[in-house]
């Protein structure tokens, strides 16, 4: 899943703030990095 694209409709649907979006993206990045 391309999170940078998928996060746009998700943030609109769930009404996430930019800080929440950043937290989700950084969590996905670190989780992906550690499992590779």
FENWOSUL-V438185 format. One record per backbone hydrogen bond with DSSP energy under -1.0 kcal/mol. CO is the residue of the C=O (numbers start at 1). NH is the residue of the N-H. If there is no record, write none. Layout:
co=CO nh=NH
co=CO nh=NH
This chain:
co=1 nh=3
co=2 nh=5
co=2 nh=6
co=3 nh=7
co=6 nh=10
co=7 nh=11
co=8 nh=12
co=9 nh=13
co=10 nh=14
co=11 nh=16
co=17 nh=21
co=18 nh=22
co=19 nh=23
co=20 nh=24
co=21 nh=25
co=22 nh=26
co=23 nh=27
co=24 nh=28
co=25 nh=29
co=26 nh=30
co=27 nh=31
co=28 nh=32
co=29 nh=33
co=30 nh=34
co=31 nh=35
